[in-house]
Amino acid sequence: MPDRDNACGLAARRWPAGYGKCDGIKMRIPILLIIALLLPRPLPAVEIGNYEVNVERKNQHPFLVDHNRILVISKRGKMLDKFTLYPDPGARVPLHVFEDQKGLIFIDCNGYWLSINKETEKINKMGWFWMKPVPDKYLGTFRLRKEDKEHSFKKEANTTEKQVYLYKDP
């Protein structure tokens, strides 16, 4: 039988009577659950067309406001593809969502166009098209909400090219 004083590297006299070896782990579980609940989580994906779309935030620096943005495309809870967008320097840059006859089109703040290929269900990198006229059917914008510290989707009626193209940087 193992020595109770050395069980789990902790002295037995530290534990109240009735605790067996390694029961200190039981005390850690509630603390870990509380910490997990308090950690920020991404907002749920938004259903757009046949897809669940989300823009996730990934911090670049421990205390500065700049962060990476990742476009994540899912379907029925299964991730299909993801793409790293233009980084946000702290200005809460948008990702605009449009629809045309072929499907969804995403235009990032720097003029980079993406679409979803309906056959492969992957993100198609269309290219950098600065000040190209935007598609007619505008669905809305993903933008960082200050109060949530996560990106959320806001449906909007229309937008202008001046609002779409913010940073001329491919």
Steps between C-alpha positions, in 0.01 A plus 500: 500500500642844405605737772210741563739783584645486150182432301471751216795686648287645781522434872202319652478743791391775258178317419201464731423155637325273253680615187691230316802543281473753215164638622643849454420459130130493589539843650664633183221393265244765613765770480593396145133496398449853632808622313379333178161669531659842545730474197373689193353280231430586137144596418302225328528478124242680288295306247546658158360300212580131558804580715588595854745792482709647778794737534720394789741728680853389582711738705838598358626668814426451871378855566473694171168518316624365167400143416471251216163415352413155368201432272353160588245326275300206640202292399284307748761558770790361295777745406553506123777758463663803658701796374713757684374849416678835507602570862302752701728782623243592765261697279234222496534440126205339317452195280213565257278217376326503163308246295487449126366223274805282578481529878652699785775758447706647783691827454758575765589854608813498280314408180575127503208301360404148613211275405368158594535238229167312507650182354800461731351707786839665545591866517601621153768770503382726219771764535563861584262737318542852637192719437334241274123557498340281766222248426144633517361274773655612828430276801688670783826548685710313753654754736658489842252618760670692775272367772547132403864510393395253230385540141128505434293516182271793436249481216490823306306626200787652302859617507731712291838417351652764729377298801624168354851597388687641799866392474676492161732219600495163326 
